[in-house]
Amino acid sequence: MQTISTPVKTWFEQDLNVSRETLDRLNQYADLVVKWQPRINIVGASTAEDVWGRHLQDSAQLWPYLEDIAATGKIVDFGSGAGFPGIVLAILGANNVTLMESNTKKTVFLMEGARVCGVLGQTEIARERIEAAAPRQADVITARAFAPLPKLLELGQRHLKDGGHYVLLKGRAFEDELADARDAGWTFDVTTHASLVDPDGVVMILKGVGR
């Protein structure tokens, strides 16, 4: 069983104000990731021993930026992989999350994770390539360790509804990615917030995206 450190547990309980039931579901998910890791290598080997800190908290830090639309809006998570952040957001209370993942083994894991954690009714597990999928009319597109920003926007714009926006987890190269996106002709309003998990990373919010 995965152990949650006191600081991380305190953050979930006090900063996110999650219930005991939600914390239990997150713990079930952490244990499932560890159980499946040897089979399909769904997270980096160096991070598998701290699923709570490296993956669950990293994903959950998006929640304050999504909570206002989570009940009625549609969230589309690109390259969901091990369900970070998509499954975590559904466990936290997002009612309409589409997890787009082309890898068959990972989509099998995502289905099992959604079932075990009781969020099948809140999620769509889409085993398809993003560039070939029908437009999803997302209120928000999320992504974590998915693609450089110019590529992400190329893929994302047709899946985003008018007035929709992006809430992304980006690493240390985020400023270079923003510059590359602008050089590629993209315009947007950007806000960044320091990551709670990655000392060099940010939560990046893009609105008014166009080209």
MARNULUM-396227 format. One line per field, with one value per atom (N, C-alpha, C): residue in three letters; atom name; x, y, z; residue number from 1. Coordinates in steps of 0.1 Angstrom, whole numbers. Layout:
N
rest [Ala; ...]
atom [CA; ...]
x [X; ...]
y [Y; ...]
z [Z; ...]
nr [NUM; ...]
***
This chain:
211
rest [Met; Met; Met; Gln; Gln; Gln; Thr; Thr; Thr; Ile; Ile; Ile; Ser; Ser; Ser; Thr; Thr; Thr; Pro; Pro; Pro; Val; Val; Val; Lys; Lys; Lys; Thr; Thr; Thr; Trp; Trp; Trp; Phe; Phe; Phe; Glu; Glu; Glu; Gln; Gln; Gln; Asp; Asp; Asp; Leu; Leu; Leu; Asn; Asn; Asn; Val; Val; Val; Ser; Ser; Ser; Arg; Arg; Arg; Glu; Glu; Glu; Thr; Thr; Thr; Leu; Leu; Leu; Asp; Asp; Asp; Arg; Arg; Arg; Leu; Leu; Leu; Asn; Asn; Asn; Gln; Gln; Gln; Tyr; Tyr; Tyr; Ala; Ala; Ala; Asp; Asp; Asp; Leu; Leu; Leu; Val; Val; Val; Val; Val; Val; Lys; Lys; Lys; Trp; Trp; Trp; Gln; Gln; Gln; Pro; Pro; Pro; Arg; Arg; Arg; Ile; Ile; Ile; Asn; Asn; Asn; Ile; Ile; Ile; Val; Val; Val; Gly; Gly; Gly; Ala; Ala; Ala; Ser; Ser; Ser; Thr; Thr; Thr; Ala; Ala; Ala; Glu; Glu; Glu; Asp; Asp; Asp; Val; Val; Val; Trp; Trp; Trp; Gly; Gly; Gly; Arg; Arg; Arg; His; His; His; Leu; Leu; Leu; Gln; Gln; Gln; Asp; Asp; Asp; Ser; Ser; Ser; Ala; Ala; Ala; Gln; Gln; Gln; Leu; Leu; Leu; Trp; Trp; Trp; Pro; Pro; Pro; Tyr; Tyr; Tyr; Leu; Leu; Leu; Glu; Glu; Glu; Asp; Asp; Asp; Ile; Ile; Ile; Ala; Ala; Ala; Ala; Ala; Ala; Thr; Thr; Thr; Gly; Gly; Gly; Lys; Lys; Lys; Ile; Ile; Ile; Val; Val; Val; Asp; Asp; Asp; Phe; Phe; Phe; Gly; Gly; Gly; Ser; Ser; Ser; Gly; Gly; Gly; Ala; Ala; Ala; Gly; Gly; Gly; Phe; Phe; Phe; Pro; Pro; Pro; Gly; Gly; Gly; Ile; Ile; Ile; Val; Val; Val; Leu; Leu; Leu; Ala; Ala; Ala; Ile; Ile; Ile; Leu; Leu; Leu; Gly; Gly; Gly; Ala; Ala; Ala; Asn; Asn; Asn; Asn; Asn; Asn; Val; Val; Val; Thr; Thr; Thr; Leu; Leu; Leu; Met; Met; Met; Glu; Glu; Glu; Ser; Ser; Ser; Asn; Asn; Asn; Thr; Thr; Thr; Lys; Lys; Lys; Lys; Lys; Lys; Thr; Thr; Thr; Val; Val; Val; Phe; Phe; Phe; Leu; Leu; Leu; Met; Met; Met; Glu; Glu; Glu; Gly; Gly; Gly; Ala; Ala; Ala; Arg; Arg; Arg; Val; Val; Val; Cys; Cys; Cys; Gly; Gly; Gly; Val; Val; Val; Leu; Leu; Leu; Gly; Gly; Gly; Gln; Gln; Gln; Thr; Thr; Thr; Glu; Glu; Glu; Ile; Ile; Ile; Ala; Ala; Ala; Arg; Arg; Arg; Glu; Glu; Glu; Arg; Arg; Arg; Ile; Ile; Ile; Glu; Glu; Glu; Ala; Ala; Ala; Ala; Ala; Ala; Ala; Ala; Ala; Pro; Pro; Pro; Arg; Arg; Arg; Gln; Gln; Gln; Ala; Ala; Ala; Asp; Asp; Asp; Val; Val; Val; Ile; Ile; Ile; Thr; Thr; Thr; Ala; Ala; Ala; Arg; Arg; Arg; Ala; Ala; Ala; Phe; Phe; Phe; Ala; Ala; Ala; Pro; Pro; Pro; Leu; Leu; Leu; Pro; Pro; Pro; Lys; Lys; Lys; Leu; Leu; Leu; Leu; Leu; Leu; Glu; Glu; Glu; Leu; Leu; Leu; Gly; Gly; Gly; Gln; Gln; Gln; Arg; Arg; Arg; His; His; His; Leu; Leu; Leu; Lys; Lys; Lys; Asp; Asp; Asp; Gly; Gly; Gly; Gly; Gly; Gly; His; His; His; Tyr; Tyr; Tyr; Val; Val; Val; Leu; Leu; Leu; Leu; Leu; Leu; Lys; Lys; Lys; Gly; Gly; Gly; Arg; Arg; Arg; Ala; Ala; Ala; Phe; Phe; Phe; Glu; Glu; Glu; Asp; Asp; Asp; Glu; Glu; Glu; Leu; Leu; Leu; Ala; Ala; Ala; Asp; Asp; Asp; Ala; Ala; Ala; Arg; Arg; Arg; Asp; Asp; Asp; Ala; Ala; Ala; Gly; Gly; Gly; Trp; Trp; Trp; Thr; Thr; Thr; Phe; Phe; Phe; Asp; Asp; Asp; Val; Val; Val; Thr; Thr; Thr; Thr; Thr; Thr; His; His; His; Ala; Ala; Ala; Ser; Ser; Ser; Leu; Leu; Leu; Val; Val; Val; Asp; Asp; Asp; Pro; Pro; Pro; Asp; Asp; Asp; Gly; Gly; Gly; Val; Val; Val; Val; Val; Val; Met; Met; Met; Ile; Ile; Ile; Leu; Leu; Leu; Lys; Lys; Lys; Gly; Gly; Gly; Val; Val; Val; Gly; Gly; Gly; Arg; Arg; Arg]
atom [N; CA; C; N; CA; C; N; CA; C; N; CA; C; N; CA; C; N; CA; C; N; CA; C; N; CA; C; N; CA; C; N; CA; C; N; CA; C; N; CA; C; N; CA; C; N; CA; C; N; CA; C; N; CA; C; N; CA; C; N; CA; C; N; CA; C; N; CA; C; N; CA; C; N; CA; C; N; CA; C; N; CA; C; N; CA; C; N; CA; C; N; CA; C; N; CA; C; N; CA; C; N; CA; C; N; CA; C; N; CA; C; N; CA; C; N; CA; C; N; CA; C; N; CA; C; N; CA; C; N; CA; C; N; CA; C; N; CA; C; N; CA; C; N; CA; C; N; CA; C; N; CA; C; N; CA; C; N; CA; C; N; CA; C; N; CA; C; N; CA; C; N; CA; C; N; CA; C; N; CA; C; N; CA; C; N; CA; C; N; CA; C; N; CA; C; N; CA; C; N; CA; C; N; CA; C; N; CA; C; N; CA; C; N; CA; C; N; CA; C; N; CA; C; N; CA; C; N; CA; C; N; CA; C; N; CA; C; N; CA; C; N; CA; C; N; CA; C; N; CA; C; N; CA; C; N; CA; C; N; CA; C; N; CA; C; N; CA; C; N; CA; C; N; CA; C; N; CA; C; N; CA; C; N; CA; C; N; CA; C; N; CA; C; N; CA; C; N; CA; C; N; CA; C; N; CA; C; N; CA; C; N; CA; C; N; CA; C; N; CA; C; N; CA; C; N; CA; C; N; CA; C; N; CA; C; N; CA; C; N; CA; C; N; CA; C; N; CA; C; N; CA; C; N; CA; C; N; CA; C; N; CA; C; N; CA; C; N; CA; C; N; CA; C; N; CA; C; N; CA; C; N; CA; C; N; CA; C; N; CA; C; N; CA; C; N; CA; C; N; CA; C; N; CA; C; N; CA; C; N; CA; C; N; CA; C; N; CA; C; N; CA; C; N; CA; C; N; CA; C; N; CA; C; N; CA; C; N; CA; C; N; CA; C; N; CA; C; N; CA; C; N; CA; C; N; CA; C; N; CA; C; N; CA; C; N; CA; C; N; CA; C; N; CA; C; N; CA; C; N; CA; C; N; CA; C; N; CA; C; N; CA; C; N; CA; C; N; CA; C; N; CA; C; N; CA; C; N; CA; C; N; CA; C; N; CA; C; N; CA; C; N; CA; C; N; CA; C; N; CA; C; N; CA; C; N; CA; C; N; CA; C; N; CA; C; N; CA; C; N; CA; C; N; CA; C; N; CA; C; N; CA; C; N; CA; C; N; CA; C; N; CA; C; N; CA; C; N; CA; C; N; CA; C; N; CA; C; N; CA; C; N; CA; C; N; CA; C; N; CA; C; N; CA; C; N; CA; C; N; CA; C; N; CA; C; N; CA; C; N; CA; C; N; CA; C; N; CA; C; N; CA; C; N; CA; C; N; CA; C; N; CA; C; N; CA; C; N; CA; C; N; CA; C; N; CA; C; N; CA; C; N; CA; C; N; CA; C; N; CA; C; N; CA; C; N; CA; C; N; CA; C; N; CA; C; N; CA; C; N; CA; C; N; CA; C; N; CA; C; N; CA; C; N; CA; C; N; CA; C; N; CA; C; N; CA; C; N; CA; C; N; CA; C; N; CA; C; N; CA; C; N; CA; C; N; CA; C]
x [8; 0; 9; 5; 12; 10; 21; 21; 20; 11; 9; 17; 25; 33; 23; 27; 19; 17; 27; 25; 15; 16; 7; -7; -8; -22; -28; -20; -25; -30; -22; -26; -39; -41; -54; -65; -63; -74; -77; -67; -69; -70; -61; -61; -72; -73; -84; -97; -96; -108; -115; -108; -114; -119; -130; -136; -128; -131; -124; -127; -139; -143; -134; -132; -124; -110; -105; -91; -89; -99; -99; -99; -107; -107; -93; -87; -74; -64; -65; -56; -58; -71; -73; -66; -67; -61; -45; -40; -25; -21; -28; -25; -26; -36; -38; -27; -22; -11; 1; 4; 15; 13; 1; -2; 1; -3; -2; 12; 19; 32; 41; 43; 52; 47; 34; 28; 30; 27; 27; 35; 42; 51; 44; 33; 25; 30; 39; 46; 61; 68; 83; 87; 97; 101; 106; 112; 118; 107; 95; 84; 74; 75; 65; 64; 75; 75; 68; 65; 58; 47; 37; 26; 18; 17; 9; 15; 28; 35; 37; 43; 47; 36; 25; 14; 1; -4; -17; -18; -8; -8; -5; 4; 7; -6; -14; -26; -37; -38; -48; -46; -34; -32; -39; -44; -52; -66; -71; -85; -89; -82; -87; -89; -83; -85; -96; -102; -112; -125; -125; -136; -149; -147; -159; -166; -160; -167; -168; -163; -162; -176; -186; -199; -206; -205; -213; -205; -192; -184; -178; -173; -166; -151; -144; -129; -124; -115; -109; -94; -89; -76; -68; -58; -50; -39; -37; -26; -27; -38; -41; -31; -26; -16; -22; -16; -20; -31; -38; -50; -46; -34; -30; -30; -39; -47; -62; -66; -80; -88; -83; -90; -90; -79; -78; -89; -90; -100; -115; -117; -130; -132; -122; -123; -126; -120; -122; -136; -143; -156; -160; -151; -154; -164; -175; -186; -186; -177; -177; -162; -155; -141; -139; -133; -129; -114; -110; -96; -92; -84; -80; -66; -65; -53; -53; -43; -43; -37; -30; -24; -34; -36; -46; -45; -32; -30; -33; -30; -33; -48; -55; -69; -76; -71; -76; -74; -62; -59; -69; -71; -80; -94; -99; -112; -113; -102; -102; -101; -93; -92; -105; -112; -125; -135; -134; -144; -141; -128; -124; -128; -126; -127; -141; -150; -164; -167; -159; -161; -164; -168; -172; -182; -192; -203; -199; -187; -182; -172; -168; -156; -160; -153; -153; -139; -136; -122; -122; -115; -115; -102; -102; -90; -89; -83; -82; -71; -66; -56; -63; -57; -64; -66; -56; -58; -68; -72; -83; -96; -97; -110; -119; -132; -142; -141; -143; -142; -150; -144; -151; -158; -156; -163; -160; -148; -143; -145; -149; -148; -133; -127; -113; -105; -93; -84; -73; -70; -59; -49; -36; -26; -14; -7; 4; 15; 27; 37; 33; 26; 20; 27; 29; 35; 39; 49; 53; 41; 41; 29; 24; 33; 28; 21; 26; 19; 6; 6; -6; -17; -14; -24; -29; -20; -24; -34; -32; -41; -54; -52; -63; -74; -71; -80; -94; -93; -106; -114; -108; -115; -120; -117; -121; -133; -143; -154; -151; -159; -157; -157; -147; -146; -140; -136; -129; -114; -108; -94; -86; -73; -64; -59; -58; -52; -42; -29; -18; -8; -2; 10; 23; 32; 43; 56; 67; 80; 89; 102; 111; 112; 109; 110; 97; 89; 76; 78; 88; 90; 94; 102; 106; 94; 86; 74; 64; 63; 54; 60; 73; 80; 78; 80; 78; 64; 54; 40; 38; 43; 41; 48; 60; 67; 59; 51; 43; 30; 28; 17; 5; 7; -4; -5; -17; -19; -27; -25; -32; -29; -38; -35; -30; -19; -13; -12; -15; -12; -5; 6; 13; 13; 12; 13; 23; 32; 42; 37; 43; 39; 42; 33; 35; 44; 47; 54; 68; 67; 80; 85; 97; 102; 105; 106; 108; 96; 85; 73; 62; 52; 41; 27; 17; 3; 1; -1; -3; -17; -23; -36; -36; -42; -42; -56; -59; -73; -72; -83; -83; -73; -72; -62; -67; -58; -62; -49; -51; -40; -45]
y [-12; 0; 12; 22; 35; 43; 49; 57; 71; 79; 93; 101; 110; 117; 127; 131; 140; 153; 160; 172; 171; 160; 158; 156; 147; 144; 157; 165; 178; 187; 188; 196; 192; 179; 174; 177; 175; 177; 192; 200; 214; 223; 222; 231; 228; 215; 211; 207; 205; 202; 190; 179; 167; 159; 151; 143; 130; 123; 111; 101; 101; 92; 94; 107; 111; 107; 109; 105; 90; 82; 68; 64; 71; 67; 71; 82; 85; 74; 69; 59; 46; 43; 31; 33; 45; 47; 46; 52; 51; 36; 28; 14; 7; 11; 4; 8; 20; 24; 15; 13; 5; -10; -15; -28; -31; -21; -23; -19; -11; -6; -17; -28; -38; -44; -43; -49; -39; -27; -18; -5; -4; 8; 21; 23; 35; 48; 47; 59; 57; 68; 66; 58; 49; 40; 48; 59; 67; 74; 75; 81; 72; 59; 49; 47; 50; 49; 60; 71; 82; 87; 78; 81; 93; 94; 105; 118; 119; 132; 136; 126; 129; 130; 123; 122; 127; 122; 126; 141; 145; 159; 168; 164; 171; 174; 163; 164; 172; 170; 176; 191; 196; 211; 218; 211; 218; 221; 214; 215; 229; 237; 251; 259; 256; 263; 258; 247; 240; 238; 241; 238; 245; 257; 265; 259; 251; 246; 231; 225; 210; 203; 210; 204; 203; 213; 214; 214; 217; 219; 205; 205; 193; 195; 186; 186; 175; 178; 168; 168; 156; 154; 147; 154; 149; 139; 128; 119; 114; 109; 107; 97; 87; 78; 70; 73; 67; 74; 83; 90; 102; 108; 120; 131; 142; 144; 139; 133; 131; 123; 111; 103; 111; 117; 124; 135; 142; 153; 147; 136; 129; 125; 119; 116; 128; 139; 151; 157; 153; 158; 163; 163; 167; 157; 162; 154; 149; 155; 152; 153; 142; 142; 131; 136; 127; 125; 112; 109; 103; 111; 107; 100; 88; 80; 69; 69; 60; 46; 45; 32; 23; 11; 2; -3; -7; -11; -1; 12; 22; 25; 24; 26; 15; 3; -8; -4; 1; 5; 16; 26; 37; 32; 23; 17; 11; 3; -4; 7; 17; 27; 35; 38; 45; 36; 23; 14; 12; 10; 8; 20; 32; 44; 50; 43; 47; 60; 62; 74; 70; 58; 54; 63; 67; 76; 90; 94; 108; 108; 97; 97; 90; 94; 88; 84; 71; 67; 65; 74; 75; 69; 57; 51; 55; 66; 72; 82; 85; 95; 109; 118; 131; 138; 137; 143; 137; 125; 118; 118; 121; 121; 132; 129; 139; 150; 163; 174; 172; 175; 172; 184; 196; 208; 209; 209; 210; 224; 225; 238; 241; 230; 231; 218; 221; 210; 210; 198; 196; 187; 188; 179; 179; 168; 167; 159; 164; 157; 151; 160; 154; 158; 171; 176; 190; 195; 209; 218; 230; 238; 241; 244; 246; 234; 222; 209; 207; 210; 209; 218; 230; 239; 235; 230; 225; 214; 205; 194; 199; 209; 212; 221; 230; 241; 235; 225; 220; 212; 209; 202; 211; 224; 234; 242; 244; 251; 266; 274; 289; 293; 301; 306; 296; 284; 275; 278; 271; 275; 262; 264; 253; 255; 244; 244; 232; 236; 227; 226; 214; 213; 213; 222; 224; 224; 219; 219; 231; 229; 240; 247; 241; 247; 255; 258; 265; 278; 286; 299; 297; 288; 285; 280; 272; 267; 279; 288; 300; 308; 310; 317; 310; 296; 289; 289; 289; 290; 304; 314; 328; 329; 323; 323; 315; 306; 298; 305; 317; 325; 325; 317; 317; 329; 333; 344; 339; 345; 340; 349; 348; 354; 343; 345; 334; 338; 329; 331; 318; 320; 309; 309; 298; 297; 286; 289; 280; 266; 255; 242; 239; 231; 227; 215; 208; 196; 197; 204; 206; 220; 221; 234; 243; 236; 244; 245; 239; 238; 248; 248; 257; 251; 256; 254; 266; 263; 273; 273; 285; 288; 297; 292; 299; 302; 315; 319; 327; 328; 336; 331; 318; 312; 314; 318; 319; 321; 320; 322; 327]
z [0; 0; 0; -8; -9; 4; 9; 21; 17; 23; 21; 32; 28; 38; 45; 57; 65; 58; 52; 45; 33; 25; 14; 19; 29; 35; 40; 47; 52; 41; 30; 19; 13; 11; 6; 15; 28; 38; 40; 41; 45; 33; 24; 12; 2; 0; -10; -3; 10; 18; 13; 10; 5; 17; 14; 24; 26; 37; 40; 28; 23; 12; 0; -3; -15; -13; -1; 2; 1; 5; 4; -11; -20; -34; -40; -36; -41; -37; -25; -20; -28; -31; -40; -53; -58; -71; -71; -60; -58; -58; -50; -49; -62; -70; -83; -93; -92; -101; -97; -85; -80; -85; -84; -87; -102; -111; -125; -131; -123; -128; -134; -127; -133; -146; -149; -161; -173; -171; -183; -181; -170; -168; -171; -163; -166; -160; -150; -146; -146; -145; -145; -133; -135; -124; -112; -114; -103; -95; -100; -93; -87; -90; -86; -71; -64; -50; -42; -49; -43; -52; -55; -63; -58; -44; -38; -41; -39; -40; -55; -62; -76; -86; -83; -93; -89; -77; -72; -69; -61; -57; -69; -78; -90; -98; -99; -107; -100; -87; -79; -77; -79; -78; -89; -99; -109; -104; -94; -90; -87; -79; -77; -89; -100; -113; -121; -117; -124; -116; -104; -95; -99; -105; -108; -120; -129; -140; -139; -129; -128; -127; -121; -120; -133; -141; -154; -166; -166; -178; -182; -194; -200; -200; -193; -193; -202; -211; -220; -216; -212; -208; -219; -225; -236; -231; -237; -234; -220; -215; -201; -195; -202; -197; -185; -173; -161; -154; -161; -155; -148; -150; -144; -154; -153; -141; -142; -154; -156; -146; -142; -132; -119; -115; -102; -102; -113; -113; -112; -118; -116; -102; -95; -81; -73; -76; -68; -70; -81; -83; -97; -106; -120; -126; -131; -136; -150; -158; -173; -177; -176; -180; -191; -202; -213; -213; -212; -211; -225; -232; -246; -245; -249; -248; -259; -267; -279; -275; -264; -260; -254; -261; -256; -242; -238; -225; -214; -217; -208; -207; -218; -217; -209; -210; -201; -187; -184; -170; -166; -174; -171; -168; -176; -174; -160; -157; -144; -132; -134; -124; -122; -133; -132; -124; -127; -121; -106; -103; -89; -80; -86; -78; -80; -87; -87; -96; -106; -114; -129; -132; -146; -151; -143; -148; -151; -146; -148; -159; -165; -174; -187; -198; -210; -213; -215; -218; -234; -240; -255; -260; -266; -271; -286; -288; -302; -302; -314; -316; -316; -309; -307; -321; -330; -343; -352; -349; -357; -350; -338; -330; -334; -333; -335; -325; -329; -320; -307; -296; -283; -276; -281; -276; -261; -257; -243; -238; -226; -218; -214; -210; -206; -212; -217; -220; -210; -205; -196; -202; -197; -202; -192; -191; -182; -190; -192; -198; -212; -219; -232; -244; -247; -259; -257; -265; -264; -268; -263; -264; -279; -288; -302; -307; -305; -309; -302; -289; -281; -286; -290; -295; -309; -317; -330; -329; -319; -317; -310; -301; -292; -297; -306; -309; -315; -323; -328; -318; -307; -296; -285; -286; -276; -281; -273; -277; -276; -283; -282; -267; -264; -250; -240; -245; -237; -235; -226; -223; -219; -217; -213; -199; -192; -179; -179; -179; -183; -172; -170; -162; -171; -168; -177; -168; -174; -167; -169; -167; -166; -180; -191; -204; -208; -198; -202; -209; -205; -211; -226; -228; -242; -250; -244; -251; -255; -245; -248; -260; -260; -271; -284; -284; -296; -301; -292; -297; -303; -297; -303; -316; -317; -330; -341; -337; -346; -350; -344; -348; -338; -327; -317; -309; -306; -296; -285; -273; -261; -249; -239; -226; -217; -211; -202; -188; -179; -165; -160; -152; -147; -131; -125; -111; -107; -98; -94; -90; -95; -92; -77; -71; -57; -57; -68; -68; -75; -87; -95; -92; -86; -83; -95; -107; -119; -128; -124; -132; -128; -136; -134; -138; -132; -138; -148; -160; -171; -175; -175; -179; -192; -203; -215; -219; -221; -226; -238; -246; -258; -268; -269; -279; -293; -302; -316; -324; -338; -347; -360]
nr [1; 1; 1; 2; 2; 2; 3; 3; 3; 4; 4; 4; 5; 5; 5; 6; 6; 6; 7; 7; 7; 8; 8; 8; 9; 9; 9; 10; 10; 10; 11; 11; 11; 12; 12; 12; 13; 13; 13; 14; 14; 14; 15; 15; 15; 16; 16; 16; 17; 17; 17; 18; 18; 18; 19; 19; 19; 20; 20; 20; 21; 21; 21; 22; 22; 22; 23; 23; 23; 24; 24; 24; 25; 25; 25; 26; 26; 26; 27; 27; 27; 28; 28; 28; 29; 29; 29; 30; 30; 30; 31; 31; 31; 32; 32; 32; 33; 33; 33; 34; 34; 34; 35; 35; 35; 36; 36; 36; 37; 37; 37; 38; 38; 38; 39; 39; 39; 40; 40; 40; 41; 41; 41; 42; 42; 42; 43; 43; 43; 44; 44; 44; 45; 45; 45; 46; 46; 46; 47; 47; 47; 48; 48; 48; 49; 49; 49; 50; 50; 50; 51; 51; 51; 52; 52; 52; 53; 53; 53; 54; 54; 54; 55; 55; 55; 56; 56; 56; 57; 57; 57; 58; 58; 58; 59; 59; 59; 60; 60; 60; 61; 61; 61; 62; 62; 62; 63; 63; 63; 64; 64; 64; 65; 65; 65; 66; 66; 66; 67; 67; 67; 68; 68; 68; 69; 69; 69; 70; 70; 70; 71; 71; 71; 72; 72; 72; 73; 73; 73; 74; 74; 74; 75; 75; 75; 76; 76; 76; 77; 77; 77; 78; 78; 78; 79; 79; 79; 80; 80; 80; 81; 81; 81; 82; 82; 82; 83; 83; 83; 84; 84; 84; 85; 85; 85; 86; 86; 86; 87; 87; 87; 88; 88; 88; 89; 89; 89; 90; 90; 90; 91; 91; 91; 92; 92; 92; 93; 93; 93; 94; 94; 94; 95; 95; 95; 96; 96; 96; 97; 97; 97; 98; 98; 98; 99; 99; 99; 100; 100; 100; 101; 101; 101; 102; 102; 102; 103; 103; 103; 104; 104; 104; 105; 105; 105; 106; 106; 106; 107; 107; 107; 108; 108; 108; 109; 109; 109; 110; 110; 110; 111; 111; 111; 112; 112; 112; 113; 113; 113; 114; 114; 114; 115; 115; 115; 116; 116; 116; 117; 117; 117; 118; 118; 118; 119; 119; 119; 120; 120; 120; 121; 121; 121; 122; 122; 122; 123; 123; 123; 124; 124; 124; 125; 125; 125; 126; 126; 126; 127; 127; 127; 128; 128; 128; 129; 129; 129; 130; 130; 130; 131; 131; 131; 132; 132; 132; 133; 133; 133; 134; 134; 134; 135; 135; 135; 136; 136; 136; 137; 137; 137; 138; 138; 138; 139; 139; 139; 140; 140; 140; 141; 141; 141; 142; 142; 142; 143; 143; 143; 144; 144; 144; 145; 145; 145; 146; 146; 146; 147; 147; 147; 148; 148; 148; 149; 149; 149; 150; 150; 150; 151; 151; 151; 152; 152; 152; 153; 153; 153; 154; 154; 154; 155; 155; 155; 156; 156; 156; 157; 157; 157; 158; 158; 158; 159; 159; 159; 160; 160; 160; 161; 161; 161; 162; 162; 162; 163; 163; 163; 164; 164; 164; 165; 165; 165; 166; 166; 166; 167; 167; 167; 168; 168; 168; 169; 169; 169; 170; 170; 170; 171; 171; 171; 172; 172; 172; 173; 173; 173; 174; 174; 174; 175; 175; 175; 176; 176; 176; 177; 177; 177; 178; 178; 178; 179; 179; 179; 180; 180; 180; 181; 181; 181; 182; 182; 182; 183; 183; 183; 184; 184; 184; 185; 185; 185; 186; 186; 186; 187; 187; 187; 188; 188; 188; 189; 189; 189; 190; 190; 190; 191; 191; 191; 192; 192; 192; 193; 193; 193; 194; 194; 194; 195; 195; 195; 196; 196; 196; 197; 197; 197; 198; 198; 198; 199; 199; 199; 200; 200; 200; 201; 201; 201; 202; 202; 202; 203; 203; 203; 204; 204; 204; 205; 205; 205; 206; 206; 206; 207; 207; 207; 208; 208; 208; 209; 209; 209; 210; 210; 210; 211; 211; 211]
***
